[in-house]
Amino acid sequence: MDAQLLISILSGCFILLGVLALLIGALGLLRLPDVYCRIHAVGMIDTAGASFIILGLVIHEGVSLVTVKLLFIGIFLFFT
């Protein structure tokens, strides 16, 4: 199996997992009963979804300056 194909499949899976997590968080925002449950659910799943998307982009990009920038974005997103 070609290495580039494996990288594309792995990065696509992580990006898809992140998108699905964000969609589940949006569904939780609509379906949960009160504002505190909504804030907790969306806050947790939003960080996870964005982290999976950034991880997928890092895998797709490889070792470069773009990867360093994506990692900084991920760190700042995690702390905010």
MMTF fields as JSON, N, C-alpha, C and O atoms, coordinates in Angstrom:
{
  "mmtfVersion": "1.0.0",
  "mmtfProducer": "UNKNOWN",
  "numBonds": 319,
  "numAtoms": 320,
  "numGroups": 80,
  "numChains": 1,
  "numModels": 1,
  "chainsPerModel": [1],
  "groupsPerChain": [80],
  "chainIdList": ["A"],
  "bondAtomList": [4, 2, 8, 6, 12, 10, 16, 14, 20, 18, 24, 22, 28, 26, 32, 30, 36, 34, 40, 38, 44, 42, 48, 46, 52, 50, 56, 54, 60, 58, 64, 62, 68, 66, 72, 70, 76, 74, 80, 78, 84, 82, 88, 86, 92, 90, 96, 94, 100, 98, 104, 102, 108, 106, 112, 110, 116, 114, 120, 118, 124, 122, 128, 126, 132, 130, 136, 134, 140, 138, 144, 142, 148, 146, 152, 150, 156, 154, 160, 158, 164, 162, 168, 166, 172, 170, 176, 174, 180, 178, 184, 182, 188, 186, 192, 190, 196, 194, 200, 198, 204, 202, 208, 206, 212, 210, 216, 214, 220, 218, 224, 222, 228, 226, 232, 230, 236, 234, 240, 238, 244, 242, 248, 246, 252, 250, 256, 254, 260, 258, 264, 262, 268, 266, 272, 270, 276, 274, 280, 278, 284, 282, 288, 286, 292, 290, 296, 294, 300, 298, 304, 302, 308, 306, 312, 310, 316, 314],
  "bondOrderList": [1, 1, 1, 1, 1, 1, 1, 1, 1, 1, 1, 1, 1, 1, 1, 1, 1, 1, 1, 1, 1, 1, 1, 1, 1, 1, 1, 1, 1, 1, 1, 1, 1, 1, 1, 1, 1, 1, 1, 1, 1, 1, 1, 1, 1, 1, 1, 1, 1, 1, 1, 1, 1, 1, 1, 1, 1, 1, 1, 1, 1, 1, 1, 1, 1, 1, 1, 1, 1, 1, 1, 1, 1, 1, 1, 1, 1, 1, 1],
  "groupList": [{"groupName": "MET", "atomNameList": ["N", "CA", "C", "O"], "elementList": ["N", "C", "C", "O"], "formalChargeList": [0, 0, 0, 0], "bondAtomList": [1, 0, 2, 1, 3, 2], "bondOrderList": [1, 1, 2], "singleLetterCode": "M", "chemCompType": "L-PEPTIDE LINKING"}, {"groupName": "ASP", "atomNameList": ["N", "CA", "C", "O"], "elementList": ["N", "C", "C", "O"], "formalChargeList": [0, 0, 0, 0], "bondAtomList": [1, 0, 2, 1, 3, 2], "bondOrderList": [1, 1, 2], "singleLetterCode": "D", "chemCompType": "L-PEPTIDE LINKING"}, {"groupName": "ALA", "atomNameList": ["N", "CA", "C", "O"], "elementList": ["N", "C", "C", "O"], "formalChargeList": [0, 0, 0, 0], "bondAtomList": [1, 0, 2, 1, 3, 2], "bondOrderList": [1, 1, 2], "singleLetterCode": "A", "chemCompType": "L-PEPTIDE LINKING"}, {"groupName": "GLN", "atomNameList": ["N", "CA", "C", "O"], "elementList": ["N", "C", "C", "O"], "formalChargeList": [0, 0, 0, 0], "bondAtomList": [1, 0, 2, 1, 3, 2], "bondOrderList": [1, 1, 2], "singleLetterCode": "Q", "chemCompType": "L-PEPTIDE LINKING"}, {"groupName": "LEU", "atomNameList": ["N", "CA", "C", "O"], "elementList": ["N", "C", "C", "O"], "formalChargeList": [0, 0, 0, 0], "bondAtomList": [1, 0, 2, 1, 3, 2], "bondOrderList": [1, 1, 2], "singleLetterCode": "L", "chemCompType": "L-PEPTIDE LINKING"}, {"groupName": "ILE", "atomNameList": ["N", "CA", "C", "O"], "elementList": ["N", "C", "C", "O"], "formalChargeList": [0, 0, 0, 0], "bondAtomList": [1, 0, 2, 1, 3, 2], "bondOrderList": [1, 1, 2], "singleLetterCode": "I", "chemCompType": "L-PEPTIDE LINKING"}, {"groupName": "SER", "atomNameList": ["N", "CA", "C", "O"], "elementList": ["N", "C", "C", "O"], "formalChargeList": [0, 0, 0, 0], "bondAtomList": [1, 0, 2, 1, 3, 2], "bondOrderList": [1, 1, 2], "singleLetterCode": "S", "chemCompType": "L-PEPTIDE LINKING"}, {"groupName": "GLY", "atomNameList": ["N", "CA", "C", "O"], "elementList": ["N", "C", "C", "O"], "formalChargeList": [0, 0, 0, 0], "bondAtomList": [1, 0, 2, 1, 3, 2], "bondOrderList": [1, 1, 2], "singleLetterCode": "G", "chemCompType": "PEPTIDE LINKING"}, {"groupName": "CYS", "atomNameList": ["N", "CA", "C", "O"], "elementList": ["N", "C", "C", "O"], "formalChargeList": [0, 0, 0, 0], "bondAtomList": [1, 0, 2, 1, 3, 2], "bondOrderList": [1, 1, 2], "singleLetterCode": "C", "chemCompType": "L-PEPTIDE LINKING"}, {"groupName": "PHE", "atomNameList": ["N", "CA", "C", "O"], "elementList": ["N", "C", "C", "O"], "formalChargeList": [0, 0, 0, 0], "bondAtomList": [1, 0, 2, 1, 3, 2], "bondOrderList": [1, 1, 2], "singleLetterCode": "F", "chemCompType": "L-PEPTIDE LINKING"}, {"groupName": "VAL", "atomNameList": ["N", "CA", "C", "O"], "elementList": ["N", "C", "C", "O"], "formalChargeList": [0, 0, 0, 0], "bondAtomList": [1, 0, 2, 1, 3, 2], "bondOrderList": [1, 1, 2], "singleLetterCode": "V", "chemCompType": "L-PEPTIDE LINKING"}, {"groupName": "ARG", "atomNameList": ["N", "CA", "C", "O"], "elementList": ["N", "C", "C", "O"], "formalChargeList": [0, 0, 0, 0], "bondAtomList": [1, 0, 2, 1, 3, 2], "bondOrderList": [1, 1, 2], "singleLetterCode": "R", "chemCompType": "L-PEPTIDE LINKING"}, {"groupName": "PRO", "atomNameList": ["N", "CA", "C", "O"], "elementList": ["N", "C", "C", "O"], "formalChargeList": [0, 0, 0, 0], "bondAtomList": [1, 0, 2, 1, 3, 2], "bondOrderList": [1, 1, 2], "singleLetterCode": "P", "chemCompType": "L-PEPTIDE LINKING"}, {"groupName": "TYR", "atomNameList": ["N", "CA", "C", "O"], "elementList": ["N", "C", "C", "O"], "formalChargeList": [0, 0, 0, 0], "bondAtomList": [1, 0, 2, 1, 3, 2], "bondOrderList": [1, 1, 2], "singleLetterCode": "Y", "chemCompType": "L-PEPTIDE LINKING"}, {"groupName": "HIS", "atomNameList": ["N", "CA", "C", "O"], "elementList": ["N", "C", "C", "O"], "formalChargeList": [0, 0, 0, 0], "bondAtomList": [1, 0, 2, 1, 3, 2], "bondOrderList": [1, 1, 2], "singleLetterCode": "H", "chemCompType": "L-PEPTIDE LINKING"}, {"groupName": "THR", "atomNameList": ["N", "CA", "C", "O"], "elementList": ["N", "C", "C", "O"], "formalChargeList": [0, 0, 0, 0], "bondAtomList": [1, 0, 2, 1, 3, 2], "bondOrderList": [1, 1, 2], "singleLetterCode": "T", "chemCompType": "L-PEPTIDE LINKING"}, {"groupName": "GLU", "atomNameList": ["N", "CA", "C", "O"], "elementList": ["N", "C", "C", "O"], "formalChargeList": [0, 0, 0, 0], "bondAtomList": [1, 0, 2, 1, 3, 2], "bondOrderList": [1, 1, 2], "singleLetterCode": "E", "chemCompType": "L-PEPTIDE LINKING"}, {"groupName": "LYS", "atomNameList": ["N", "CA", "C", "O"], "elementList": ["N", "C", "C", "O"], "formalChargeList": [0, 0, 0, 0], "bondAtomList": [1, 0, 2, 1, 3, 2], "bondOrderList": [1, 1, 2], "singleLetterCode": "K", "chemCompType": "L-PEPTIDE LINKING"}],
  "groupTypeList": [0, 1, 2, 3, 4, 4, 5, 6, 5, 4, 6, 7, 8, 9, 5, 4, 4, 7, 10, 4, 2, 4, 4, 5, 7, 2, 4, 7, 4, 4, 11, 4, 12, 1, 10, 13, 8, 11, 5, 14, 2, 10, 7, 0, 5, 1, 15, 2, 7, 2, 6, 9, 5, 5, 4, 7, 4, 10, 5, 14, 16, 7, 10, 6, 4, 10, 15, 10, 17, 4, 4, 9, 5, 7, 5, 9, 4, 9, 9, 15],
  "groupIdList": [1, 2, 3, 4, 5, 6, 7, 8, 9, 10, 11, 12, 13, 14, 15, 16, 17, 18, 19, 20, 21, 22, 23, 24, 25, 26, 27, 28, 29, 30, 31, 32, 33, 34, 35, 36, 37, 38, 39, 40, 41, 42, 43, 44, 45, 46, 47, 48, 49, 50, 51, 52, 53, 54, 55, 56, 57, 58, 59, 60, 61, 62, 63, 64, 65, 66, 67, 68, 69, 70, 71, 72, 73, 74, 75, 76, 77, 78, 79, 80],
  "secStructList": [7, 7, 2, 2, 2, 2, 2, 2, 2, 2, 2, 2, 2, 2, 2, 2, 2, 2, 2, 2, 2, 2, 2, 2, 2, 2, 2, 2, 2, 2, 2, 7, 1, 1, 2, 2, 2, 2, 2, 2, 2, 2, 2, 2, 2, 2, 2, 2, 2, 2, 2, 2, 2, 2, 2, 2, 2, 2, 2, 2, 2, 7, 1, 1, 2, 2, 2, 2, 2, 2, 2, 2, 2, 2, 2, 2, 2, 2, 2, 7],
  "xCoordList": [0.847, 0.0, 0.89, 1.885, 0.539, 1.303, 1.208, 0.145, 2.311, 2.34, 1.444, 0.783, 1.427, 0.599, -0.887, -1.664, -1.278, -2.668, -3.043, -4.135, -2.126, -2.369, -2.492, -3.35, -1.652, -1.731, -3.049, -3.68, -3.473, -4.74, -5.93, -6.851, -5.917, -7.018, -7.051, -8.121, -5.895, -5.831, -6.249, -7.003, -5.765, -6.146, -7.625, -8.294, -8.134, -9.562, -10.428, -11.488, -9.983, -10.749, -10.791, -11.838, -9.658, -9.644, -10.5, -11.196, -10.453, -11.272, -12.75, -13.567, -13.095, -14.482, -14.947, -16.076, -14.088, -14.431, -14.661, -15.566, -13.852, -14.034, -15.332, -16.024, -15.659, -16.906, -18.113, -19.089, -18.041, -19.142, -19.29, -20.409, -18.177, -18.238, -18.894, -19.698, -18.557, -19.159, -20.652, -21.44, -21.035, -22.461, -23.234, -24.364, -22.631, -23.277, -23.391, -24.395, -22.385, -22.457, -23.555, -24.237, -23.726, -24.802, -26.165, -27.098, -26.274, -27.519, -27.79, -28.932, -26.753, -26.906, -27.314, -28.063, -26.827, -27.213, -28.698, -29.335, -29.243, -30.667, -31.551, -32.68, -31.043, -31.9, -31.847, -32.802, -30.778, -30.656, -31.588, -31.924, -32.008, -33.11, -32.77, -33.527, -31.666, -31.415, -30.062, -29.276, -29.818, -28.658, -27.355, -26.355, -27.323, -26.084, -25.673, -24.488, -26.623, -26.322, -25.843, -24.926, -26.449, -26.055, -24.632, -23.847, -24.298, -22.96, -21.918, -20.875, -22.195, -21.236, -21.034, -19.898, -22.101, -21.996, -21.285, -20.409, -21.655, -21.05, -19.602, -18.761, -19.3, -17.924, -16.978, -15.853, -17.424, -16.568, -16.396, -15.276, -17.485, -17.424, -16.826, -16.256, -16.95, -16.377, -14.859, -14.215, -14.288, -12.835, -12.359, -11.342, -13.079, -12.689, -12.805, -11.908, -13.894, -14.086, -13.031, -12.489, -12.737, -11.714, -10.334, -9.509, -10.081, -8.792, -8.625, -7.541, -9.686, -9.6, -9.388, -8.627, -10.04, -9.85, -8.42, -7.801, -7.894, -6.519, -5.537, -4.553, -5.787, -4.922, -4.941, -3.898, -6.103, -6.193, -5.435, -4.798, -5.504, -4.767, -3.263, -2.493, -2.844, -1.416, -0.897, 0.181, -1.649, -1.23, -1.18, -0.269, -2.143, -2.184, -1.016, -0.458, -0.654, 0.374, 1.784, 2.648, 2.039, 3.39, 4.21, 3.653, 5.518, 6.412, 6.737, 7.463, 6.185, 6.452, 6.094, 5.7, 6.238, 5.892, 4.387, 3.949, 3.608, 2.149, 1.759, 0.809, 2.474, 2.204, 2.448, 1.666, 3.511, 3.804, 2.697, 2.265, 2.243, 1.159, -0.125, -0.837, -0.43, -1.626, -1.531, -2.528, -0.349, -0.181, -0.354, -0.926, 0.133, -0.093, -1.576, -2.077, -2.266, -3.711, -4.411, -5.309, -4.011, -4.596, -4.339, -5.232, -3.126, -2.804, -3.616, -4.166, -3.694, -4.479, -5.965, -6.642, -6.46, -7.856, -8.132, -9.176, -7.19, -7.366, -7.413, -8.228, -6.563, -6.533, -7.648, -7.991, -8.217, -9.334, -10.617, -11.686],
  "yCoordList": [-1.183, 0.0, 1.242, 1.301, 2.19, 3.413, 4.248, 4.329, 4.866, 5.666, 6.899, 7.29, 7.501, 8.696, 8.36, 9.154, 7.204, 6.77, 6.53, 6.893, 5.912, 5.664, 6.969, 7.086, 7.945, 9.255, 9.935, 10.527, 9.861, 10.477, 9.823, 10.515, 8.517, 7.812, 8.148, 8.408, 8.148, 8.436, 9.871, 10.113, 10.82, 12.212, 12.428, 13.19, 11.773, 11.885, 11.32, 11.868, 10.217, 9.631, 10.575, 10.734, 11.203, 12.137, 13.375, 13.86, 13.876, 15.041, 14.673, 15.447, 13.514, 13.048, 12.851, 13.202, 12.295, 12.118, 13.466, 13.595, 14.458, 15.792, 16.441, 17.075, 16.286, 16.849, 16.174, 16.837, 14.854, 14.143, 14.571, 14.709, 14.781, 15.249, 16.623, 16.876, 17.497, 18.836, 18.776, 19.54, 17.883, 17.731, 17.164, 17.577, 16.224, 15.69, 16.772, 16.837, 17.617, 18.736, 19.723, 20.254, 19.966, 20.859, 20.25, 20.955, 18.934, 18.255, 18.334, 18.537, 18.175, 18.315, 19.724, 19.911, 20.706, 22.091, 22.305, 23.085, 21.621, 21.763, 20.913, 21.298, 19.765, 18.793, 18.836, 18.399, 19.341, 19.276, 20.277, 21.311, 19.967, 20.712, 22.129, 23.059, 22.316, 23.661, 24.191, 23.478, 25.449, 26.143, 25.572, 25.574, 25.09, 24.568, 23.245, 23.015, 22.399, 21.156, 21.463, 20.813, 22.437, 22.807, 23.347, 22.982, 24.214, 24.791, 23.705, 23.697, 22.786, 21.733, 20.798, 20.476, 20.374, 19.428, 20.045, 19.42, 21.248, 21.874, 22.26, 22.164, 22.691, 23.057, 21.881, 22.011, 20.735, 19.553, 19.008, 18.719, 18.868, 18.236, 19.179, 18.715, 20.477, 21.442, 21.362, 21.392, 21.262, 21.134, 19.821, 19.791, 18.752, 17.453, 17.45, 16.963, 17.987, 18.016, 18.85, 18.435, 20.019, 20.873, 20.23, 20.369, 19.528, 18.849, 17.726, 17.549, 16.967, 15.905, 16.483, 15.922, 17.581, 18.203, 18.707, 18.513, 19.355, 19.848, 18.689, 18.78, 17.599, 16.423, 15.842, 15.456, 15.781, 15.31, 16.198, 15.707, 17.508, 18.428, 18.319, 18.435, 18.093, 17.922, 16.665, 16.685, 15.575, 14.338, 14.533, 14.038, 15.243, 15.468, 16.337, 16.108, 17.326, 18.276, 17.698, 18.026, 16.856, 16.329, 17.278, 18.096, 17.177, 18.013, 19.269, 19.217, 20.405, 21.678, 22.815, 22.592, 24.017, 25.187, 25.261, 25.764, 24.774, 24.751, 23.86, 24.172, 22.761, 21.867, 22.572, 22.414, 23.339, 24.09, 25.102, 25.262, 25.774, 26.741, 26.062, 26.581, 24.901, 24.159, 23.704, 23.729, 23.289, 22.882, 24.054, 23.892, 25.235, 26.425, 26.774, 27.14, 26.663, 26.906, 25.921, 26.304, 24.654, 23.643, 23.922, 23.745, 24.357, 24.678, 25.875, 25.85, 26.908, 28.079, 27.748, 28.248, 26.924, 26.512, 25.698, 25.856, 24.821, 23.988, 24.855, 24.603, 25.855, 26.676, 27.709, 28.171, 28.077, 29.021, 28.263, 28.868],
  "zCoordList": [0.0, 0.0, 0.0, 0.722, -0.78, -0.914, 0.359, 0.974, 0.75, 1.985, 1.862, 2.824, 0.688, 0.494, 0.609, 1.139, 0.123, 0.243, 1.699, 2.135, 2.449, 3.866, 4.646, 5.522, 4.341, 4.996, 4.655, 5.531, 3.409, 3.003, 3.699, 4.133, 3.809, 4.47, 5.952, 6.502, 6.606, 8.041, 8.343, 9.286, 7.549, 7.783, 7.483, 8.182, 6.462, 6.153, 7.26, 7.561, 7.875, 8.991, 10.186, 10.814, 10.504, 11.635, 11.353, 12.245, 10.147, 9.802, 9.843, 10.342, 9.329, 9.376, 10.819, 11.16, 11.658, 13.065, 13.755, 14.579, 13.423, 13.982, 13.532, 14.328, 12.268, 11.747, 12.388, 12.741, 12.537, 13.197, 14.651, 15.144, 15.338, 16.726, 16.809, 17.706, 15.89, 15.898, 15.577, 16.135, 14.691, 14.386, 15.579, 15.841, 16.296, 17.499, 18.559, 19.267, 18.678, 19.617, 19.25, 20.126, 17.966, 17.53, 17.827, 18.209, 17.65, 17.988, 19.492, 19.906, 20.304, 21.749, 22.146, 23.105, 21.417, 21.693, 21.465, 22.173, 20.49, 20.194, 21.109, 21.414, 21.545, 22.225, 23.75, 24.393, 24.352, 25.807, 26.492, 25.915, 27.729, 28.339, 28.82, 28.542, 29.527, 30.072, 29.6, 28.975, 29.914, 29.373, 29.917, 29.198, 31.136, 31.708, 31.055, 30.813, 30.775, 30.055, 28.644, 28.143, 28.011, 26.648, 26.614, 25.738, 27.563, 27.608, 27.837, 27.184, 28.764, 29.074, 27.876, 27.527, 27.264, 26.15, 24.954, 24.357, 24.612, 23.435, 23.705, 22.81, 24.917, 25.239, 25.171, 24.688, 25.649, 25.635, 24.214, 23.792, 23.487, 22.175, 21.122, 20.135, 21.32, 20.391, 20.416, 19.367, 21.601, 21.718, 21.106, 20.414, 21.354, 20.796, 19.271, 18.584, 18.745, 17.294, 16.591, 15.566, 17.134, 16.52, 16.635, 15.733, 17.736, 17.9, 16.883, 16.328, 16.636, 15.631, 14.235, 13.446, 13.925, 12.614, 12.459, 11.413, 13.497, 13.431, 13.331, 12.598, 14.056, 13.958, 12.545, 12.017, 11.945, 10.567, 9.594, 8.663, 9.812, 8.949, 9.152, 8.199, 10.402, 10.675, 9.989, 9.395, 10.063, 9.397, 7.887, 7.223, 7.351, 5.898, 5.431, 4.358, 6.231, 5.814, 5.94, 5.126, 6.926, 7.117, 7.972, 8.705, 7.885, 8.684, 7.883, 6.89, 8.335, 7.671, 8.618, 9.762, 8.126, 8.922, 9.157, 10.191, 8.228, 8.381, 9.555, 10.273, 9.763, 10.883, 12.208, 13.145, 12.297, 13.517, 13.783, 14.924, 12.761, 12.924, 13.366, 14.226, 12.784, 13.189, 14.638, 15.359, 15.074, 16.466, 17.421, 18.498, 17.039, 17.865, 17.937, 19.0, 16.832, 16.834, 17.751, 18.502, 17.701, 18.573, 20.041, 20.87, 20.374, 21.768, 22.248, 23.349, 21.44, 21.836, 21.96, 22.858, 21.078, 21.14, 22.391, 23.024, 22.751, 23.944, 25.209, 26.097, 25.296, 26.507, 26.574, 27.662, 25.435, 25.504, 25.653, 25.729]
}
